[in-house]
Structures are given as C-alpha cells and as structure tokens.
C-alpha cells in the first residue's frame, strides 16, 4: 500500500537515533464505545459525553466541533 510506505518512510526519516517503532496491527481502530474496558470504567455521564463527541465529529480530522460546542 502506498500510504503505508509513505508513513514508514516519514517515520524512519524522523525517528530519533536509538529509538525504534514496531507496528503490530494495521486497520481501522475499534470504536471506543465497543471496548469492554470503556463500558466497565466510565460513568453514564462520561459515556454520554463520549458518544456525543464521536457522533458530532470531535475526533475527526479536521475536528468538526469543539468541546464547547459539544457541551
């Protein structure tokens, strides 16, 4: 994949001497709301805030809404 090779080249060129990076998995990250750890540790209010942020594009690039707009 061209994108992966571009990212690899960029990281390789800019990684500080003595450091390394290991990629264990490529793919779409899982939704935070489907993570059992999230479901078990967040309060109902925190889950609602996370849902609102995801639905309104807070985590998109570029960000669709600010924290203030979501609140």
PDB file of N, CA, C and O in Angstrom:
ATOM      1  N   UNK A   1       0.853  -1.180   0.000  1.00  0.00           N
ATOM      2  CA  UNK A   1       0.000   0.000   0.000  1.00  0.00           C
ATOM      3  C   UNK A   1       0.888   1.228   0.000  1.00  0.00           C
ATOM      4  O   UNK A   1       1.822   1.318   0.797  1.00  0.00           O
ATOM      5  N   UNK A   2       0.609   2.178  -0.884  1.00  0.00           N
ATOM      6  CA  UNK A   2       1.398   3.391  -0.989  1.00  0.00           C
ATOM      7  C   UNK A   2       1.380   4.227   0.263  1.00  0.00           C
ATOM      8  O   UNK A   2       2.400   4.806   0.639  1.00  0.00           O
ATOM      9  N   UNK A   3       0.239   4.303   0.917  1.00  0.00           N
ATOM     10  CA  UNK A   3       0.120   5.108   2.131  1.00  0.00           C
ATOM     11  C   UNK A   3       1.000   4.558   3.237  1.00  0.00           C
ATOM     12  O   UNK A   3       1.669   5.320   3.935  1.00  0.00           O
ATOM     13  N   UNK A   4       1.005   3.256   3.402  1.00  0.00           N
ATOM     14  CA  UNK A   4       1.817   2.633   4.447  1.00  0.00           C
ATOM     15  C   UNK A   4       3.293   2.901   4.192  1.00  0.00           C
ATOM     16  O   UNK A   4       4.032   3.210   5.127  1.00  0.00           O
ATOM     17  N   UNK A   5       3.732   2.788   2.951  1.00  0.00           N
ATOM     18  CA  UNK A   5       5.148   3.022   2.658  1.00  0.00           C
ATOM     19  C   UNK A   5       5.528   4.481   2.871  1.00  0.00           C
ATOM     20  O   UNK A   5       6.641   4.768   3.310  1.00  0.00           O
ATOM     21  N   UNK A   6       4.627   5.403   2.570  1.00  0.00           N
ATOM     22  CA  UNK A   6       4.885   6.826   2.812  1.00  0.00           C
ATOM     23  C   UNK A   6       5.016   7.087   4.308  1.00  0.00           C
ATOM     24  O   UNK A   6       5.919   7.802   4.740  1.00  0.00           O
ATOM     25  N   UNK A   7       4.122   6.511   5.091  1.00  0.00           N
ATOM     26  CA  UNK A   7       4.182   6.676   6.546  1.00  0.00           C
ATOM     27  C   UNK A   7       5.470   6.062   7.085  1.00  0.00           C
ATOM     28  O   UNK A   7       6.141   6.665   7.922  1.00  0.00           O
ATOM     29  N   UNK A   8       5.819   4.869   6.613  1.00  0.00           N
ATOM     30  CA  UNK A   8       7.046   4.208   7.065  1.00  0.00           C
ATOM     31  C   UNK A   8       8.260   5.076   6.763  1.00  0.00           C
ATOM     32  O   UNK A   8       9.132   5.245   7.615  1.00  0.00           O
ATOM     33  N   UNK A   9       8.318   5.619   5.565  1.00  0.00           N
ATOM     34  CA  UNK A   9       9.445   6.470   5.180  1.00  0.00           C
ATOM     35  C   UNK A   9       9.523   7.716   6.064  1.00  0.00           C
ATOM     36  O   UNK A   9      10.603   8.087   6.522  1.00  0.00           O
ATOM     37  N   UNK A  10       8.386   8.356   6.302  1.00  0.00           N
ATOM     38  CA  UNK A  10       8.336   9.560   7.139  1.00  0.00           C
ATOM     39  C   UNK A  10       8.803   9.260   8.560  1.00  0.00           C
ATOM     40  O   UNK A  10       9.595  10.012   9.128  1.00  0.00           O
ATOM     41  N   UNK A  11       8.316   8.170   9.130  1.00  0.00           N
ATOM     42  CA  UNK A  11       8.711   7.798  10.491  1.00  0.00           C
ATOM     43  C   UNK A  11      10.200   7.466  10.526  1.00  0.00           C
ATOM     44  O   UNK A  11      10.912   7.912  11.426  1.00  0.00           O
ATOM     45  N   UNK A  12      10.673   6.695   9.563  1.00  0.00           N
ATOM     46  CA  UNK A  12      12.081   6.301   9.532  1.00  0.00           C
ATOM     47  C   UNK A  12      13.004   7.507   9.451  1.00  0.00           C
ATOM     48  O   UNK A  12      14.049   7.538  10.101  1.00  0.00           O
ATOM     49  N   UNK A  13      12.622   8.497   8.657  1.00  0.00           N
ATOM     50  CA  UNK A  13      13.449   9.690   8.491  1.00  0.00           C
ATOM     51  C   UNK A  13      13.461  10.574   9.734  1.00  0.00           C
ATOM     52  O   UNK A  13      14.440  11.281   9.975  1.00  0.00           O
ATOM     53  N   UNK A  14      12.401  10.545  10.517  1.00  0.00           N
ATOM     54  CA  UNK A  14      12.269  11.477  11.632  1.00  0.00           C
ATOM     55  C   UNK A  14      12.394  10.849  13.013  1.00  0.00           C
ATOM     56  O   UNK A  14      12.303  11.553  14.019  1.00  0.00           O
ATOM     57  N   UNK A  15      12.598   9.559  13.078  1.00  0.00           N
ATOM     58  CA  UNK A  15      12.726   8.882  14.363  1.00  0.00           C
ATOM     59  C   UNK A  15      14.089   9.201  14.966  1.00  0.00           C
ATOM     60  O   UNK A  15      15.115   9.086  14.295  1.00  0.00           O
ATOM     61  N   UNK A  16      14.096   9.596  16.214  1.00  0.00           N
ATOM     62  CA  UNK A  16      15.356   9.930  16.885  1.00  0.00           C
ATOM     63  C   UNK A  16      16.271   8.714  16.943  1.00  0.00           C
ATOM     64  O   UNK A  16      15.818   7.574  17.045  1.00  0.00           O
ATOM     65  N   UNK A  17      17.560   8.987  16.874  1.00  0.00           N
ATOM     66  CA  UNK A  17      18.550   7.917  16.918  1.00  0.00           C
ATOM     67  C   UNK A  17      18.416   7.126  18.218  1.00  0.00           C
ATOM     68  O   UNK A  17      18.271   7.703  19.295  1.00  0.00           O
ATOM     69  N   UNK A  18      18.464   5.826  18.106  1.00  0.00           N
ATOM     70  CA  UNK A  18      18.358   4.964  19.273  1.00  0.00           C
ATOM     71  C   UNK A  18      16.936   4.524  19.577  1.00  0.00           C
ATOM     72  O   UNK A  18      16.730   3.652  20.421  1.00  0.00           O
ATOM     73  N   UNK A  19      15.953   5.109  18.905  1.00  0.00           N
ATOM     74  CA  UNK A  19      14.557   4.725  19.120  1.00  0.00           C
ATOM     75  C   UNK A  19      14.088   3.841  17.983  1.00  0.00           C
ATOM     76  O   UNK A  19      14.615   3.905  16.873  1.00  0.00           O
ATOM     77  N   UNK A  20      13.099   3.022  18.265  1.00  0.00           N
ATOM     78  CA  UNK A  20      12.516   2.183  17.225  1.00  0.00           C
ATOM     79  C   UNK A  20      11.001   2.198  17.367  1.00  0.00           C
ATOM     80  O   UNK A  20      10.466   2.557  18.416  1.00  0.00           O
ATOM     81  N   UNK A  21      10.333   1.811  16.318  1.00  0.00           N
ATOM     82  CA  UNK A  21       8.876   1.763  16.303  1.00  0.00           C
ATOM     83  C   UNK A  21       8.458   0.432  15.712  1.00  0.00           C
ATOM     84  O   UNK A  21       8.930   0.045  14.643  1.00  0.00           O
ATOM     85  N   UNK A  22       7.576  -0.269  16.403  1.00  0.00           N
ATOM     86  CA  UNK A  22       7.054  -1.537  15.924  1.00  0.00           C
ATOM     87  C   UNK A  22       5.560  -1.393  15.693  1.00  0.00           C
ATOM     88  O   UNK A  22       4.823  -1.000  16.597  1.00  0.00           O
ATOM     89  N   UNK A  23       5.113  -1.708  14.490  1.00  0.00           N
ATOM     90  CA  UNK A  23       3.689  -1.686  14.165  1.00  0.00           C
ATOM     91  C   UNK A  23       3.170  -3.104  14.328  1.00  0.00           C
ATOM     92  O   UNK A  23       3.642  -4.033  13.674  1.00  0.00           O
ATOM     93  N   UNK A  24       2.192  -3.253  15.207  1.00  0.00           N
ATOM     94  CA  UNK A  24       1.655  -4.584  15.469  1.00  0.00           C
ATOM     95  C   UNK A  24       0.398  -4.884  14.673  1.00  0.00           C
ATOM     96  O   UNK A  24       0.058  -6.045  14.450  1.00  0.00           O
ATOM     97  N   UNK A  25      -0.292  -3.834  14.245  1.00  0.00           N
ATOM     98  CA  UNK A  25      -1.545  -4.073  13.531  1.00  0.00           C
ATOM     99  C   UNK A  25      -1.872  -2.865  12.663  1.00  0.00           C
ATOM    100  O   UNK A  25      -1.661  -1.722  13.067  1.00  0.00           O
ATOM    101  N   UNK A  26      -2.381  -3.127  11.484  1.00  0.00           N
ATOM    102  CA  UNK A  26      -2.876  -2.082  10.600  1.00  0.00           C
ATOM    103  C   UNK A  26      -4.365  -2.281  10.429  1.00  0.00           C
ATOM    104  O   UNK A  26      -4.832  -3.412  10.296  1.00  0.00           O
ATOM    105  N   UNK A  27      -5.104  -1.209  10.431  1.00  0.00           N
ATOM    106  CA  UNK A  27      -6.535  -1.310  10.219  1.00  0.00           C
ATOM    107  C   UNK A  27      -7.268  -0.175  10.889  1.00  0.00           C
ATOM    108  O   UNK A  27      -6.661   0.739  11.447  1.00  0.00           O
ATOM    109  N   UNK A  28      -8.564  -0.244  10.825  1.00  0.00           N
ATOM    110  CA  UNK A  28      -9.406   0.761  11.445  1.00  0.00           C
ATOM    111  C   UNK A  28      -9.462   0.505  12.937  1.00  0.00           C
ATOM    112  O   UNK A  28      -9.749  -0.614  13.363  1.00  0.00           O
ATOM    113  N   UNK A  29      -9.190   1.533  13.744  1.00  0.00           N
ATOM    114  CA  UNK A  29      -9.252   1.314  15.190  1.00  0.00           C
ATOM    115  C   UNK A  29     -10.675   0.999  15.632  1.00  0.00           C
ATOM    116  O   UNK A  29     -11.634   1.494  15.040  1.00  0.00           O
ATOM    117  N   UNK A  30     -10.815   0.181  16.668  1.00  0.00           N
ATOM    118  CA  UNK A  30     -12.163  -0.142  17.149  1.00  0.00           C
ATOM    119  C   UNK A  30     -12.824   1.086  17.772  1.00  0.00           C
ATOM    120  O   UNK A  30     -12.148   1.993  18.257  1.00  0.00           O
ATOM    121  N   UNK A  31     -14.117   1.099  17.752  1.00  0.00           N
ATOM    122  CA  UNK A  31     -14.868   2.190  18.368  1.00  0.00           C
ATOM    123  C   UNK A  31     -14.700   2.115  19.880  1.00  0.00           C
ATOM    124  O   UNK A  31     -14.844   1.047  20.475  1.00  0.00           O
ATOM    125  N   UNK A  32     -14.399   3.244  20.492  1.00  0.00           N
ATOM    126  CA  UNK A  32     -14.225   3.278  21.947  1.00  0.00           C
ATOM    127  C   UNK A  32     -15.459   2.779  22.679  1.00  0.00           C
ATOM    128  O   UNK A  32     -15.349   2.180  23.749  1.00  0.00           O
ATOM    129  N   UNK A  33     -16.621   3.018  22.117  1.00  0.00           N
ATOM    130  CA  UNK A  33     -17.857   2.625  22.789  1.00  0.00           C
ATOM    131  C   UNK A  33     -18.071   1.118  22.792  1.00  0.00           C
ATOM    132  O   UNK A  33     -18.877   0.607  23.568  1.00  0.00           O
ATOM    133  N   UNK A  34     -17.354   0.406  21.929  1.00  0.00           N
ATOM    134  CA  UNK A  34     -17.477  -1.050  21.873  1.00  0.00           C
ATOM    135  C   UNK A  34     -16.436  -1.748  22.746  1.00  0.00           C
ATOM    136  O   UNK A  34     -16.461  -2.972  22.875  1.00  0.00           O
ATOM    137  N   UNK A  35     -15.538  -0.995  23.337  1.00  0.00           N
ATOM    138  CA  UNK A  35     -14.477  -1.546  24.179  1.00  0.00           C
ATOM    139  C   UNK A  35     -15.047  -1.878  25.554  1.00  0.00           C
ATOM    140  O   UNK A  35     -15.582  -1.001  26.232  1.00  0.00           O
ATOM    141  N   UNK A  36     -14.934  -3.142  25.968  1.00  0.00           N
ATOM    142  CA  UNK A  36     -15.467  -3.571  27.270  1.00  0.00           C
ATOM    143  C   UNK A  36     -14.866  -2.787  28.426  1.00  0.00           C
ATOM    144  O   UNK A  36     -15.555  -2.494  29.403  1.00  0.00           O
ATOM    145  N   UNK A  37     -13.575  -2.444  28.323  1.00  0.00           N
ATOM    146  CA  UNK A  37     -12.943  -1.671  29.399  1.00  0.00           C
ATOM    147  C   UNK A  37     -13.609  -0.312  29.545  1.00  0.00           C
ATOM    148  O   UNK A  37     -13.786   0.178  30.661  1.00  0.00           O
ATOM    149  N   UNK A  38     -13.978   0.297  28.431  1.00  0.00           N
ATOM    150  CA  UNK A  38     -14.660   1.597  28.474  1.00  0.00           C
ATOM    151  C   UNK A  38     -16.023   1.427  29.116  1.00  0.00           C
ATOM    152  O   UNK A  38     -16.412   2.218  29.975  1.00  0.00           O
ATOM    153  N   UNK A  39     -16.745   0.408  28.707  1.00  0.00           N
ATOM    154  CA  UNK A  39     -18.085   0.182  29.248  1.00  0.00           C
ATOM    155  C   UNK A  39     -18.057  -0.056  30.756  1.00  0.00           C
ATOM    156  O   UNK A  39     -18.987   0.333  31.463  1.00  0.00           O
ATOM    157  N   UNK A  40     -17.009  -0.686  31.245  1.00  0.00           N
ATOM    158  CA  UNK A  40     -16.922  -1.022  32.666  1.00  0.00           C
ATOM    159  C   UNK A  40     -16.399   0.114  33.529  1.00  0.00           C
ATOM    160  O   UNK A  40     -16.681   0.149  34.727  1.00  0.00           O
ATOM    161  N   UNK A  41     -15.649   1.036  32.956  1.00  0.00           N
ATOM    162  CA  UNK A  41     -14.993   2.044  33.787  1.00  0.00           C
ATOM    163  C   UNK A  41     -15.603   3.436  33.716  1.00  0.00           C
ATOM    164  O   UNK A  41     -15.412   4.234  34.633  1.00  0.00           O
ATOM    165  N   UNK A  42     -16.326   3.743  32.657  1.00  0.00           N
ATOM    166  CA  UNK A  42     -16.906   5.081  32.538  1.00  0.00           C
ATOM    167  C   UNK A  42     -18.255   5.167  33.243  1.00  0.00           C
ATOM    168  O   UNK A  42     -19.021   4.203  33.276  1.00  0.00           O
ATOM    169  N   UNK A  43     -18.522   6.327  33.797  1.00  0.00           N
ATOM    170  CA  UNK A  43     -19.836   6.585  34.383  1.00  0.00           C
ATOM    171  C   UNK A  43     -20.828   6.803  33.245  1.00  0.00           C
ATOM    172  O   UNK A  43     -20.405   7.049  32.116  1.00  0.00           O
ATOM    173  N   UNK A  44     -22.134   6.722  33.503  1.00  0.00           N
ATOM    174  CA  UNK A  44     -23.116   7.001  32.453  1.00  0.00           C
ATOM    175  C   UNK A  44     -22.930   8.390  31.832  1.00  0.00           C
ATOM    176  O   UNK A  44     -23.117   8.561  30.628  1.00  0.00           O
ATOM    177  N   UNK A  45     -22.567   9.371  32.643  1.00  0.00           N
ATOM    178  CA  UNK A  45     -22.356  10.725  32.126  1.00  0.00           C
ATOM    179  C   UNK A  45     -21.144  10.774  31.194  1.00  0.00           C
ATOM    180  O   UNK A  45     -21.174  11.443  30.161  1.00  0.00           O
ATOM    181  N   UNK A  46     -20.087  10.063  31.563  1.00  0.00           N
ATOM    182  CA  UNK A  46     -18.893  10.025  30.723  1.00  0.00           C
ATOM    183  C   UNK A  46     -19.176   9.309  29.404  1.00  0.00           C
ATOM    184  O   UNK A  46     -18.705   9.739  28.351  1.00  0.00           O
ATOM    185  N   UNK A  47     -19.941   8.224  29.457  1.00  0.00           N
ATOM    186  CA  UNK A  47     -20.315   7.510  28.230  1.00  0.00           C
ATOM    187  C   UNK A  47     -21.126   8.415  27.312  1.00  0.00           C
ATOM    188  O   UNK A  47     -20.908   8.435  26.101  1.00  0.00           O
ATOM    189  N   UNK A  48     -22.062   9.165  27.891  1.00  0.00           N
ATOM    190  CA  UNK A  48     -22.890  10.079  27.094  1.00  0.00           C
ATOM    191  C   UNK A  48     -22.023  11.150  26.440  1.00  0.00           C
ATOM    192  O   UNK A  48     -22.238  11.498  25.279  1.00  0.00           O
ATOM    193  N   UNK A  49     -21.050  11.672  27.173  1.00  0.00           N
ATOM    194  CA  UNK A  49     -20.156  12.693  26.621  1.00  0.00           C
ATOM    195  C   UNK A  49     -19.307  12.114  25.488  1.00  0.00           C
ATOM    196  O   UNK A  49     -19.108  12.770  24.466  1.00  0.00           O
ATOM    197  N   UNK A  50     -18.808  10.893  25.664  1.00  0.00           N
ATOM    198  CA  UNK A  50     -18.020  10.237  24.632  1.00  0.00           C
ATOM    199  C   UNK A  50     -18.865   9.980  23.393  1.00  0.00           C
ATOM    200  O   UNK A  50     -18.408  10.220  22.276  1.00  0.00           O
ATOM    201  N   UNK A  51     -20.079   9.499  23.571  1.00  0.00           N
ATOM    202  CA  UNK A  51     -20.989   9.277  22.445  1.00  0.00           C
ATOM    203  C   UNK A  51     -21.234  10.568  21.682  1.00  0.00           C
ATOM    204  O   UNK A  51     -21.174  10.585  20.452  1.00  0.00           O
ATOM    205  N   UNK A  52     -21.510  11.647  22.403  1.00  0.00           N
ATOM    206  CA  UNK A  52     -21.772  12.940  21.763  1.00  0.00           C
ATOM    207  C   UNK A  52     -20.551  13.402  20.973  1.00  0.00           C
ATOM    208  O   UNK A  52     -20.685  13.897  19.854  1.00  0.00           O
ATOM    209  N   UNK A  53     -19.373  13.243  21.546  1.00  0.00           N
ATOM    210  CA  UNK A  53     -18.149  13.666  20.867  1.00  0.00           C
ATOM    211  C   UNK A  53     -17.927  12.876  19.583  1.00  0.00           C
ATOM    212  O   UNK A  53     -17.552  13.444  18.557  1.00  0.00           O
ATOM    213  N   UNK A  54     -18.157  11.569  19.639  1.00  0.00           N
ATOM    214  CA  UNK A  54     -17.986  10.729  18.453  1.00  0.00           C
ATOM    215  C   UNK A  54     -19.021  11.084  17.394  1.00  0.00           C
ATOM    216  O   UNK A  54     -18.677  11.270  16.227  1.00  0.00           O
ATOM    217  N   UNK A  55     -20.288  11.181  17.793  1.00  0.00           N
ATOM    218  CA  UNK A  55     -21.374  11.468  16.852  1.00  0.00           C
ATOM    219  C   UNK A  55     -21.213  12.827  16.181  1.00  0.00           C
ATOM    220  O   UNK A  55     -21.599  12.992  15.024  1.00  0.00           O
ATOM    221  N   UNK A  56     -20.657  13.789  16.881  1.00  0.00           N
ATOM    222  CA  UNK A  56     -20.551  15.152  16.348  1.00  0.00           C
ATOM    223  C   UNK A  56     -19.204  15.450  15.701  1.00  0.00           C
ATOM    224  O   UNK A  56     -18.932  16.591  15.328  1.00  0.00           O
ATOM    225  N   UNK A  57     -18.367  14.437  15.569  1.00  0.00           N
ATOM    226  CA  UNK A  57     -17.125  14.590  14.821  1.00  0.00           C
ATOM    227  C   UNK A  57     -15.962  15.212  15.564  1.00  0.00           C
ATOM    228  O   UNK A  57     -15.049  15.748  14.936  1.00  0.00           O
ATOM    229  N   UNK A  58     -15.973  15.155  16.884  1.00  0.00           N
ATOM    230  CA  UNK A  58     -14.878  15.744  17.655  1.00  0.00           C
ATOM    231  C   UNK A  58     -13.542  15.077  17.334  1.00  0.00           C
ATOM    232  O   UNK A  58     -12.507  15.743  17.322  1.00  0.00           O
ATOM    233  N   UNK A  59     -13.555  13.776  17.075  1.00  0.00           N
ATOM    234  CA  UNK A  59     -12.314  13.041  16.833  1.00  0.00           C
ATOM    235  C   UNK A  59     -11.934  12.964  15.357  1.00  0.00           C
ATOM    236  O   UNK A  59     -10.964  12.290  15.009  1.00  0.00           O
ATOM    237  N   UNK A  60     -12.670  13.633  14.493  1.00  0.00           N
ATOM    238  CA  UNK A  60     -12.370  13.628  13.064  1.00  0.00           C
ATOM    239  C   UNK A  60     -11.212  14.575  12.767  1.00  0.00           C
ATOM    240  O   UNK A  60     -10.898  15.459  13.564  1.00  0.00           O
ATOM    241  N   UNK A  61     -10.576  14.377  11.601  1.00  0.00           N
ATOM    242  CA  UNK A  61      -9.533  15.277  11.112  1.00  0.00           C
ATOM    243  C   UNK A  61     -10.049  15.925   9.846  1.00  0.00           C
ATOM    244  O   UNK A  61     -10.256  15.189   8.881  1.00  0.00           O
ATOM    245  N   UNK A  62     -10.270  17.172   9.751  1.00  0.00           N
ATOM    246  CA  UNK A  62     -10.191  18.153  10.835  1.00  0.00           C
ATOM    247  C   UNK A  62     -11.389  18.006  11.778  1.00  0.00           C
ATOM    248  O   UNK A  62     -12.440  17.494  11.393  1.00  0.00           O
ATOM    249  N   UNK A  63     -11.212  18.456  12.992  1.00  0.00           N
ATOM    250  CA  UNK A  63     -12.243  18.367  14.029  1.00  0.00           C
ATOM    251  C   UNK A  63     -13.498  19.101  13.557  1.00  0.00           C
ATOM    252  O   UNK A  63     -13.420  20.233  13.078  1.00  0.00           O
ATOM    253  N   UNK A  64     -14.659  18.445  13.697  1.00  0.00           N
ATOM    254  CA  UNK A  64     -15.922  19.016  13.235  1.00  0.00           C
ATOM    255  C   UNK A  64     -16.549  19.967  14.247  1.00  0.00           C
ATOM    256  O   UNK A  64     -17.210  20.930  13.859  1.00  0.00           O
ATOM    257  N   UNK A  65     -16.351  19.713  15.539  1.00  0.00           N
ATOM    258  CA  UNK A  65     -16.904  20.576  16.584  1.00  0.00           C
ATOM    259  C   UNK A  65     -15.927  20.659  17.743  1.00  0.00           C
ATOM    260  O   UNK A  65     -15.129  19.750  17.970  1.00  0.00           O
ATOM    261  N   UNK A  66     -16.003  21.761  18.469  1.00  0.00           N
ATOM    262  CA  UNK A  66     -15.139  21.947  19.638  1.00  0.00           C
ATOM    263  C   UNK A  66     -15.806  21.344  20.872  1.00  0.00           C
ATOM    264  O   UNK A  66     -16.982  20.981  20.843  1.00  0.00           O
ATOM    265  N   UNK A  67     -15.045  21.247  21.941  1.00  0.00           N
ATOM    266  CA  UNK A  67     -15.583  20.756  23.208  1.00  0.00           C
ATOM    267  C   UNK A  67     -16.731  21.656  23.661  1.00  0.00           C
ATOM    268  O   UNK A  67     -17.748  21.168  24.154  1.00  0.00           O
ATOM    269  N   UNK A  68     -16.572  22.947  23.496  1.00  0.00           N
ATOM    270  CA  UNK A  68     -17.613  23.899  23.902  1.00  0.00           C
ATOM    271  C   UNK A  68     -18.902  23.659  23.132  1.00  0.00           C
ATOM    272  O   UNK A  68     -19.984  23.693  23.716  1.00  0.00           O
ATOM    273  N   UNK A  69     -18.802  23.418  21.828  1.00  0.00           N
ATOM    274  CA  UNK A  69     -19.994  23.167  21.017  1.00  0.00           C
ATOM    275  C   UNK A  69     -20.682  21.870  21.425  1.00  0.00           C
ATOM    276  O   UNK A  69     -21.911  21.790  21.418  1.00  0.00           O
ATOM    277  N   UNK A  70     -19.916  20.877  21.771  1.00  0.00           N
ATOM    278  CA  UNK A  70     -20.491  19.595  22.178  1.00  0.00           C
ATOM    279  C   UNK A  70     -21.141  19.700  23.545  1.00  0.00           C
ATOM    280  O   UNK A  70     -22.195  19.110  23.785  1.00  0.00           O
ATOM    281  N   UNK A  71     -20.512  20.453  24.444  1.00  0.00           N
ATOM    282  CA  UNK A  71     -21.054  20.613  25.801  1.00  0.00           C
ATOM    283  C   UNK A  71     -22.386  21.311  25.730  1.00  0.00           C
ATOM    284  O   UNK A  71     -23.015  21.546  26.762  1.00  0.00           O
TER     285      UNK A  71
END
